[in-house]
């Protein structure tokens, strides 16, 4: 598992180094563009996840949203929304086999999945643990969040915290 995480991070840095966009003084591969009071970037080339990413930085709410897109840039329903002040990443994952989605609340400072909610905002954390699916959800979320944080830093030459200041 550790080899997969290390390999993923190395791959992220390698792919980001060949990213789209223009380089700036901070040597980042992508640029955030101001649109309607938000900073945005659509990356269909270097995302560490399957597909692309539509990244939106909201300095007012101190959030960074990473909406997963198709390779063509069409948004999907899945996202990772980082609430920087709370150090929480809200992950929305759609499970096609079940025809429903789940909201994962992940404390990225402590590397801990703290809550899983269904579409009706009912807490499914304990039932997920009882069914033996919690550890897998935590591991997958941790790997993806860690990869996204490293990707953001490498792509834009700043941390999530610096982006929302």
Order of alpha helices (4+ residues) and beta strands (2+ residues): alpha-beta-beta-beta-beta-beta-beta-beta-beta-alpha-alpha-alpha
